[in-house]
Amino acid sequence: MKKLININFLFLLILAVSFASCKKEYGNLNSPTVEDYLDNASIDQLNNLVSGTESAMRNNLGLYLDDIGVLGREMYRFSGADPRYVTDLLGGGNSTLSNSGFYITNVWSSRYRVVKNCNVLEEAAANSTYISEAEKKGYSGFAKTIKAYQLLLVLNLTSKNGIRVDVADPKNLGPILNETDALTAIATLLDEANTELASAQVDFPLSDGFEGFKDAAGLAKFNRALAARVAVYRKQWSAALSALEGSFYSLDGDFNTGVYDVFGTGSGDQLNSAFFPQNQAGEVRLAHPSYATEIEASDDRIGKASMRTAPTSSSGLTSDRDVWVYTSSTAPVPIIRNEELILIYAEANIQLGGAGLNNAVSALNKIRTKHNLGVYSGAVTQSDLVTEMLKQRRYSLFFEGHRWIDMRRYDLLSTLPIDRPEDDIWSEFPIPNTEQ
């Protein structure tokens, strides 16, 4: 297994220091320098950039999932070290989301560090004389795909407040784009990458998280899967179906086929920060009580919220179930997998209506029967099927970073449970104060 070892990638470490915020300049700290990579990078240097980029994608991933999970009322995050999980994120009392809070600044900086790595990889590959034109397209197609994905994660948090897309020159940053324009830019990046991958040669190593998708054709399928997600966010339903055709979508395929962030116990590697042991005290992730009370009888996805030996409480909140999605410290975290693609297929067909409604029912029944439920028996109307689709997304994609976004996309945030009288449901995070 190819491991992702942070310590081996000096360039990544340089960027981690020099790009803590988009507005920081490169530091001249260690050899090799950024200029060494941009001038005429060797194959080993380019491959280190790829591995460093993939490794950095994992930084603060657990915090990102906490952000989405808590605001979407999937879960509670209790922490003896930081009460803001139950104050700021839930709007407890007079609390609000701060533009200097760790829950946005840490995620923002981590994602943009990866974006910077991707920008440097793209430029370094273009300038290298050691690789062919087809190989340059491989590096660039990978870089643009990952950059688009990282920008999407940031936009998922800030939503209407927008994001920066053009950050290639730290001394001359592009503007903060609104949500619509940012999604368009992300979709364009994915399309550009897909075009490059169509005639690319990919020889660089990738981790086992890309198993089955390590060549140009596989990366293109991954790219189109992300494009399908972006298309439904943009309400471009036909485009979503078209993207699925080029992806690894399979109505009858393994739900867990996909691309993942992977973790390891080796020196310099990192563990899955979204994992907490069952029945732990102090630092805990707990399923929101509604997860169990609203799930259908016999649904095997109840296993994602395992019963604790005893309930635990904090600040007026109580749950008797642990979040049990990532069941070890090295459990992989999906970037995107086939079960989500089946649900995207259902959603796009619902929104297109007509014969698409029956296609959606077929897809939803694949989800239902796989999880020990009977086939859908409700009305075959757009409204009823949207409700069913969102329910299946809730349970199939639990703690994978979707619920809050889904409810926001359908203007249903107001239907999420409020557990304490003065709590609030937030619709977006603020832009960090360092970026304003």
C-alpha positions in Angstrom: 0.0 0.0 0.0 1.3 3.4 -0.9 1.1 5.6 2.3 0.7 9.3 2.5 3.6 10.5 4.6 3.5 14.3 5.4 7.1 14.5 6.5 8.5 13.4 3.1 7.1 16.4 1.3 9.2 19.4 2.1 7.3 21.4 -0.5 4.0 20.8 1.2 5.5 21.9 4.5 6.8 25.1 2.8 3.3 25.8 1.5 1.7 24.9 4.9 3.7 27.7 6.5 3.6 30.2 3.6 -0.1 29.8 2.8 -1.8 29.7 6.3 -4.0 32.4 4.8 -4.5 33.2 1.1 -3.0 36.6 1.8 0.4 35.4 3.1 3.4 35.4 0.8 5.7 32.5 0.1 8.3 32.0 2.8 12.0 31.4 1.8 12.4 28.8 4.5 14.0 25.6 3.3 15.3 23.8 0.2 13.8 23.1 -2.2 12.2 26.4 -2.9 9.0 27.1 -4.9 11.1 28.4 -7.7 12.9 25.1 -8.0 9.6 23.4 -8.7 8.3 26.1 -11.1 11.5 26.4 -13.1 12.0 22.8 -14.4 10.6 20.2 -12.0 11.8 16.6 -12.2 9.4 13.7 -12.3 10.2 13.0 -8.6 9.4 16.6 -7.7 6.2 16.5 -9.6 5.2 13.2 -8.0 6.0 14.6 -4.5 3.7 17.5 -5.3 0.9 15.0 -6.2 1.5 13.0 -3.0 1.7 16.1 -0.9 -1.5 17.4 -2.4 -3.3 14.2 -1.7 -2.0 14.1 1.9 -3.0 17.7 2.6 -6.6 17.0 1.6 -7.0 15.2 4.9 -6.1 18.1 7.1 -9.0 19.3 9.2 -11.3 16.9 7.4 -12.9 15.9 10.7 -13.6 19.5 11.6 -15.2 20.0 8.2 -17.5 17.1 8.8 -18.2 18.4 12.3 -19.2 21.8 10.8 -21.7 20.2 8.4 -22.9 17.6 10.8 -23.6 20.0 13.7 -25.3 22.7 11.7 -27.3 20.1 9.9 -28.5 18.6 13.2 -27.1 15.2 12.2 -25.0 15.1 15.4 -23.7 16.8 18.5 -20.0 17.4 19.1 -19.2 17.7 22.7 -15.7 18.9 23.6 -14.2 19.6 27.0 -11.6 21.7 25.3 -13.9 23.9 23.3 -17.5 24.8 24.1 -18.1 26.5 20.7 -19.3 23.2 19.2 -22.4 23.6 21.4 -22.6 27.4 21.5 -21.5 29.1 18.2 -22.3 26.2 15.9 -25.8 25.7 17.4 -26.4 29.4 18.0 -26.8 28.7 21.7 -28.0 31.8 23.7 -26.5 34.9 22.2 -23.8 33.0 20.3 -23.2 33.5 16.6 -20.7 32.2 14.1 -17.5 34.2 14.3 -15.4 35.1 11.3 -12.3 34.3 13.5 -13.6 31.0 14.8 -11.5 27.9 14.4 -14.4 26.1 12.7 -14.1 28.3 9.6 -10.5 29.6 9.7 -8.9 26.2 10.1 -11.0 24.6 7.4 -10.5 27.6 5.0 -6.8 27.6 5.4 -6.4 23.8 5.0 -8.5 23.7 1.8 -6.7 26.7 0.3 -3.3 25.1 1.1 -4.3 22.3 -1.2 -5.5 24.7 -3.8 -2.1 26.4 -3.7 -0.4 23.0 -4.1 -2.6 22.3 -7.1 -1.8 25.7 -8.7 2.0 25.0 -8.3 1.6 21.5 -9.6 -0.2 22.7 -12.7 2.5 25.4 -13.4 5.4 23.1 -12.5 4.1 20.4 -14.9 3.6 22.9 -17.7 7.2 24.2 -17.3 8.9 20.8 -16.9 11.0 19.4 -19.8 11.2 16.0 -18.2 7.6 14.9 -19.2 5.6 14.6 -22.4 2.7 16.7 -23.4 0.3 13.8 -22.5 1.9 13.5 -19.1 1.6 17.3 -18.5 -2.2 16.9 -19.2 -2.3 14.1 -16.6 -0.7 16.3 -13.9 -2.9 19.3 -14.9 -6.1 17.3 -15.1 -5.5 15.8 -11.6 -4.6 19.3 -10.2 -7.6 21.0 -11.6 -9.9 18.2 -10.4 -8.6 18.4 -6.9 -8.6 22.2 -6.9 -12.2 22.2 -7.9 -13.1 19.7 -5.2 -11.3 21.7 -2.5 -13.0 25.0 -3.6 -16.4 23.2 -3.5 -15.8 22.2 0.1 -15.1 25.8 1.1 -18.1 27.0 -0.8 -20.2 24.4 0.9 -19.5 26.2 4.2 -19.7 29.9 3.1 -22.5 29.5 0.5 -24.0 32.9 -0.2 -21.0 34.6 1.2 -18.9 33.2 -1.6 -15.2 32.2 -2.0 -12.1 33.2 -3.7 -11.4 31.1 -6.8 -8.4 32.9 -8.3 -5.6 32.6 -5.7 -2.7 31.7 -8.0 -0.9 35.0 -7.3 -0.8 35.6 -3.5 0.2 39.3 -4.2 -2.8 39.8 -6.5 -5.7 37.7 -5.3 -8.9 37.6 -7.3 -12.2 38.8 -5.9 -14.6 36.8 -3.7 -17.1 35.4 -6.1 -20.8 35.0 -5.1 -22.1 31.4 -4.9 -23.5 31.3 -8.4 -20.3 32.5 -10.0 -18.2 30.3 -7.8 -20.1 27.2 -8.7 -19.8 28.1 -12.4 -16.0 28.5 -12.0 -15.8 25.2 -10.2 -17.8 23.5 -13.0 -15.5 25.1 -15.6 -12.4 23.8 -13.8 -13.8 20.3 -13.8 -14.7 20.5 -17.5 -11.2 21.7 -18.3 -9.7 18.9 -16.3 -11.9 16.4 -18.0 -10.8 17.6 -21.4 -7.2 17.3 -20.5 -7.6 13.8 -19.0 -9.2 12.6 -22.2 -5.8 12.7 -23.9 -3.6 12.4 -20.9 -1.0 9.9 -19.7 -1.0 9.3 -15.9 2.1 7.6 -14.5 2.3 9.3 -11.1 1.5 7.3 -8.0 -1.7 7.7 -6.1 -2.8 6.2 -2.7 -5.1 3.3 -2.3 -7.9 5.8 -1.9 -7.8 6.0 -5.7 -7.9 2.3 -6.2 -9.5 1.5 -9.5 -9.1 5.2 -10.6 -5.4 5.6 -10.8 -5.1 6.0 -14.6 -6.3 8.8 -16.8 -9.6 7.1 -17.6 -10.2 6.5 -13.9 -9.5 10.1 -12.9 -11.9 11.2 -15.6 -14.6 9.1 -14.1 -13.9 10.6 -10.7 -13.9 14.0 -12.3 -17.3 13.4 -13.8 -18.7 12.1 -10.5 -17.8 15.4 -8.9 -19.2 17.3 -11.9 -22.5 15.5 -11.3 -22.6 16.7 -7.7 -21.8 20.3 -8.8 -24.5 20.1 -11.5 -27.3 19.2 -9.0 -26.0 22.1 -6.8 -26.5 24.3 -9.8 -29.9 22.7 -10.5 -28.7 21.6 -13.9 -30.5 18.3 -14.0 -29.7 17.2 -17.5 -26.1 18.1 -17.1 -26.0 16.0 -13.9 -27.3 12.9 -15.9 -24.8 13.6 -18.6 -21.9 13.8 -16.1 -23.1 10.5 -14.5 -22.7 8.8 -17.9 -19.0 9.6 -17.9 -18.5 8.7 -14.2 -18.4 5.4 -12.3 -22.1 5.5 -11.6 -23.7 2.1 -11.6 -27.3 1.5 -10.6 -26.5 -2.2 -9.8 -22.9 -1.6 -8.6 -21.3 -1.7 -5.2 -22.5 1.3 -3.2 -19.0 1.8 -1.8 -17.1 2.0 -5.2 -15.5 5.4 -5.3 -12.6 7.6 -4.3 -11.5 8.1 -0.7 -9.2 9.9 1.7 -7.1 7.2 3.3 -5.2 7.2 6.6 -2.4 5.2 8.2 -0.4 4.6 11.4 3.0 5.0 9.9 5.5 7.6 11.0 4.6 10.9 9.5 1.2 9.7 8.3 -2.0 10.8 10.0 -5.1 9.1 11.5 -8.7 9.7 10.7 -9.8 12.7 12.8 -13.4 11.8 12.2 -13.1 8.7 14.3 -13.9 8.5 18.0 -14.1 5.2 19.9 -17.6 4.1 21.1 -18.7 5.1 24.6 -15.9 7.6 24.9 -16.2 10.4 27.5 -15.0 14.0 27.0 -14.4 14.4 23.3 -17.5 12.7 21.6 -19.6 12.8 18.5 -23.2 11.8 19.1 -26.0 11.1 16.7 -28.8 13.6 16.9 -31.7 11.8 18.7 -33.9 12.3 15.6 -31.6 10.0 13.6 -32.9 7.0 15.5 -36.5 8.2 16.2 -37.2 9.0 12.5 -35.5 6.0 10.8 -37.7 3.3 9.4 -37.9 0.0 11.2 -35.4 -2.6 10.0 -33.2 0.0 8.2 -29.6 -1.3 8.7 -28.3 2.3 8.6 -29.2 2.5 12.3 -25.7 1.0 12.7 -24.2 4.3 11.8 -25.5 5.5 15.2 -24.5 2.8 17.7 -26.2 2.7 21.1 -24.0 3.9 24.0 -23.8 2.0 27.3 -25.1 5.2 28.9 -26.4 8.5 27.5 -24.2 11.6 27.7 -25.2 15.2 28.1 -23.7 18.7 27.7 -25.2 22.2 27.8 -28.8 20.9 27.8 -28.2 18.4 25.0 -28.4 14.6 25.3 -27.9 11.6 23.1 -27.6 7.9 23.7 -26.0 7.1 20.4 -22.5 7.5 19.1 -21.7 8.5 15.5 -20.3 5.2 14.2 -19.6 5.8 10.5 -15.8 5.6 10.6 -15.1 2.6 12.9 -11.3 2.8 13.2 -8.6 5.4 13.3 -7.6 4.3 9.7 -11.1 4.0 8.2 -11.2 5.8 4.8 -13.5 8.8 4.3 -15.3 8.9 1.0 -14.8 11.9 -1.3 -17.5 10.5 -3.5 -19.0 7.0 -4.0 -21.5 5.2 -6.0 -24.4 5.3 -3.5 -24.3 9.1 -3.7 -24.3 8.9 -7.5 -27.4 6.7 -7.5 -29.1 9.3 -5.3 -27.9 12.1 -7.7 -29.5 10.0 -10.6 -32.7 9.8 -8.6 -32.7 13.6 -7.8 -32.0 14.7 -11.4 -34.8 12.4 -12.7 -37.3 13.7 -10.1 -36.6 17.3 -11.1 -36.9 16.5 -14.8 -40.3 14.9 -14.1 -42.3 12.9 -16.6 -40.9 9.5 -17.2 -38.0 10.5 -15.0 -40.2 9.9 -11.9 -40.3 6.2 -12.6 -36.6 6.2 -13.1 -36.2 7.9 -9.8 -38.4 5.3 -8.0 -36.3 2.5 -9.4 -33.1 4.2 -8.1 -34.6 4.9 -4.7 -35.7 1.3 -4.5 -32.1 0.2 -5.1 -31.2 2.2 -2.0 -34.2 1.0 0.1 -33.9 -2.7 -0.6 -30.1 -2.7 -0.1 -30.7 -1.3 3.4 -33.4 -3.9 4.3 -36.4 -1.8 3.5 -39.4 -2.5 1.3 -39.9 -0.7 -2.0 -41.2 2.8 -2.1 -45.0 2.8 -1.7 -45.8 6.5 -1.6 -47.2 8.8 -4.3 -45.2 9.1 -7.5 -45.2 12.9 -7.5 -42.3 15.3 -7.7 -43.0 16.6 -4.2 -43.3 13.2 -2.5 -40.2 11.9 -4.3 -38.1 14.8 -3.3 -39.1 14.1 0.3 -38.1 10.4 -0.1 -34.9 11.3 -1.9 -33.8 13.6 0.9 -34.6 11.0 3.5 -32.5 8.4 1.7 -29.7 10.9 1.4 -30.0 11.6 5.1 -29.3 8.0 6.1 -27.1 6.8 3.2 -24.7 9.8 3.4 -24.8 10.3 7.2 -21.7 12.1 8.5 -20.2 12.3 5.0 -20.8 16.1 4.7 -24.2 16.5 3.0 -27.3 16.9 5.2 -27.0 20.6 6.0 -26.2 21.4 2.3 -29.1 19.3 1.1 -31.6 21.0 3.4 -30.2 24.4 2.4 -30.5 23.5 -1.3 -34.2 22.8 -0.8 -34.9 25.7 1.5 -35.7 23.3 4.3 -33.3 24.5 7.0 -36.2 25.8 9.0 -37.5 22.2 9.4 -34.4 21.1 11.2 -34.8 20.4 14.9 -34.0 23.2 17.4 -33.2 21.5 20.7 -32.9 24.5 23.0 -35.2 27.6 22.9 -32.5 30.1 22.0 -30.7 28.0 19.4 -30.4 29.0 15.7 -30.1 27.3 12.4 -27.3 28.9 10.4 -27.4 29.0 6.6 -23.7 29.8 6.0 -20.4 30.5 7.6 -18.8 34.0 7.4 -15.7 34.6 5.3 -12.7 34.6 7.7 -11.7 38.0 8.9 -8.2 37.6 7.4 -9.8 37.5 3.9 -11.9 40.6 4.1 
